[in-house]
Amino acid sequence: MASDTTTGSGAGDLFQRKATGLLRGWSVLDGFIYAAFAINLLTLGLYIFSFAPFIPDGSLIYAIILSGLYLVFQAVTYASLIAVMPRAGGDYVWMSRVLGGGIGFVLAVTGWWFILWHWVPIYANILNIEVLVPLATIAGFGGIADFFGEPGGMFTASTVVAILASILISLGMRTYARIQKFCFYGGVIGLVIMLALLLFNSNADFVGAFNSHAQDLYGAGSNAYQQTLDAGSVKGTNLGALALGPTLLLIPMIVFFNLWSNWGATLYGEVRGASDFRKNIYAMGGALVVTSTVAVIMLLLFAKTFGWDFYYAANNAYWGGNGPISVWPYPGLFAAFLFDSPILQFILVALLALWFFGWVGSVFLSSARVVFATAFDRVLPEWVAKTSRNGVPYYALALMLLPSIPISYLYAYGENFATYTLDATLVIATTFLGSAIAAAVLPWRKPEIYNASPIARYNVLGLPLITVAASMFSIFLVFCIYKWLTDDTYGINNGQSLIYMAILYAVALGLYVAFRLLRRAQGMDLKMVYDEIPED
Amino acid sequence: MISKLFSQEPETRVFFATDIHGSETCWRKFLNSGKHYEAKIMVLGGDMTGKALVPIVEEGQGRWHATLLENRREFESEDEVKEFEDSVMRRGYYPFRTDPDEMSELSTSEELRDELFHKEMLGTVERWMQMADEKLDGTGIECFVSPGNDDQFEVDEIISSAKRVRLAEGKVVEFDDFQMVSTGWSNRTPWDTYREEDEEELAERLRKMTSQVTAPPEKTIYNFHCPPFKSGLDEAPEIDEDMRPKHGGRSIVPVGSKAVREAIEEGQPGLALHGHIHEAKGNTRIGRTLCINPGSSYEQGQLLGAVIDLDGGKKVKRFVLTNG
């Protein structure tokens, strides 16, 4: 009977000749960097943590740890998909090949294209509250800071985000990867400085600095710290207590920050064997674990230096609109207040802003990939995949950029439009669920491809590892989607928002059906795209 | 307006695949593709031969061991060894049975390894041609094969000797009233492969070949293994001097040929077929020319290809990339 073990290295196991495309292994550190950028603690993390007071009995720290550890299943799921179907390009291709073209198209187009129009104002909001407003305030341009707090500023920032993302993608992946790496290292320096400031300063230092700067910069009273506590006091806030139920309720909120480790997956190149599979897990899972650890350390330092009650109260007061300062309580700025020098404050906030600038291109990047992949499958028209002579995908970018502008306008100026976009995370999570289901059933739907892969021999309790990991990830996603749809806390189960999202899915479905019919009328049945040729 | 959406009735349906790199499964699928897609012309782009030899080492007493994809496997029967050999061939590698002594010699002698590679590669191509002769006989399907930069020159002779497969390398071949000119030569690669040369030399080679074409551009096909530079069909991970992908494989750079691009820009054939860069699946237009690189997933036993209907119109409009 045959038996299997996994070797650590392929050396001496086979003889390779010189042939095109044979590469040595890629760097896990690089994969880690890009995954860490996607699970962006400074932008997405700090922003969503500010909503934690809405579930005051939950432990933010335990929720980060639990979800961070659990989402390693996501890393295993995506690493497995890459090992079985490398060079496929992501969710659209995996879903369309395993579950069918229609499902793949509808879920990928809504989750990686249409919904990202609506992420532009979300990115813009983070640009405003973490970059433009703090920097303008430190530089003494209070008027500019005020402007970016208004609808006009919101729309301007959205336009900046959309154009910036378009420029980054137009520069090409080579340049964009270098910019991201520069931003990562600069951002890490900023993060280390921030954590050091929090570590080496006391609560009394912070109270003094905060009161002083709140008065000077925002015109608050002389004891803004106490005023904040009074205005935003949250009952039940306890740093260390683990109330399991409320803590679990925090997880569907926190995934806004930590659901994106799969962005670090390396999709290109030939899979050399089991070690490449493990590398992708180390890169994505490592980013999850390390980022979660840094998040916990950061929150503990907030508790030590800001005071946990203050951190919650500041956020609660901001969202309640009754705090002594009207701007979003950006912890990076609060840490910078511990410098006396405005120049040093500016430098720190600017370094932390690199977490935004290295990440902003992601708002359009996957969309461009989906648009291309669907065009190559002839579902979308050929012209959408056109590029300039310099490789700029101008039509795909236009399909992202142009709709995002009116949507940003409506978001900024519309009375109810912002509520329509509440399901932005839900839609992407639904796409991930599609990929997770595809991964779970892959060993049965595509047995020959699965059996030829380096992970075919990984089993857990007699089931393929990919199925187990994907099932666990699916359970997680179903839990989040269920809570989003049924629990008022998240503010997502808004009827108008759900109708709006349903329209997006309907448009995607309509596009698929229309183009499939058109292609058939043109004599090209898209069934051919997915048909497997018999071998014998 | 409506007429622009629909091409004329197709005269000729072509199926194109490339870069199967020794995959037994992909070759078998290719031989069935004409019938499957109702194509009367089948074209296999370059790089038919595999990249690796997988030793199956005899331990004595009917026991064997081997390693594939870093998974070490041990076998205790002929059936198990045979099954493993099939899975190796499916992936495009060449299995061979050996013993510890020969393994030791192979590990230290590049000459012996080269000999073995030649034997396995050429033996496989020869066997494939016999399969093609049997499979395609009486079908009325024409099959063209042109080797690629990874294929040694002896492959051409073997293909030439096949009855139902026509060698396309360096020639103008005709089907219906279309003409196709093919080459597997590419611009320089970091791997120093069999058929690669500087851009100037490649340009000259292409010029000589395309000058023999007498059909009008809309009835001309360029089957050039290497994709045109900066076409999107030539994007590969950037690598460092140590042959490792930079930035975790995220940095993608164009590596296609400027000579190929110039040839297409000048000749403006209706269709240009490419391969070479497995991850750069897609299609694009250079002027009126539809350029296609169907990509390759040979290790998974998936035959990526393209079904193209040629109607002789100014632009090829009817095509689809397939995942067979």
Interface residues (C-beta under 8 A of the other chain):
Chain A: M1 A2 S3 D4 T5 T6 T7 G8 S9 G10 G12 D13 L14 F15 Q16 R17 K18 A19 T20 G21 L22 L23 R24 G25 W26 S27 V28 L29 D30 G31 I33 Y34 V84 M85 P86 R87 A88 R97 G172 M173 R174 A177 R178 Q180 K181 G264 T266 L267 Y268 G269 E270 V271 R272 G273 A274 S275 A283 F372 F376 D377 R378 E382 A385 K386 T387 R389 N390 G391 E448 I449 N451 A452 S453 P454 R457 L518 R519 A521 Q522 G523 M524 L526 M528 V529 Y530 D531 E532 I533 P534 E535 D536
Chain B: L5 F6 S7 P10 H21 T25 R28 K29 F30 N32 S33 H36 Y37 D47 K51 A52 L53 V54 P55 A66 T67 L68 L69 E70 N71 R72 R73 E74 F75 E76 E80 E83 F84 S87 R90 R91 Y93 L106 S107 R113 D114 L116 F117 N149 D150 S186 T189 W191 D192 T193 K230 G232 E235 A236 P237 E238 I239 D242 M243 R244 P245 K246 H247 G248 G249 R250 S251 I252 V253 P254 H276 I277 H278 E279 K281 G282 N283 T284 R285 G295 S297 E299 Q300 G301 Q302 L303 V307 D309 K317 R318 F319 V320 L321 T322 N323 G324
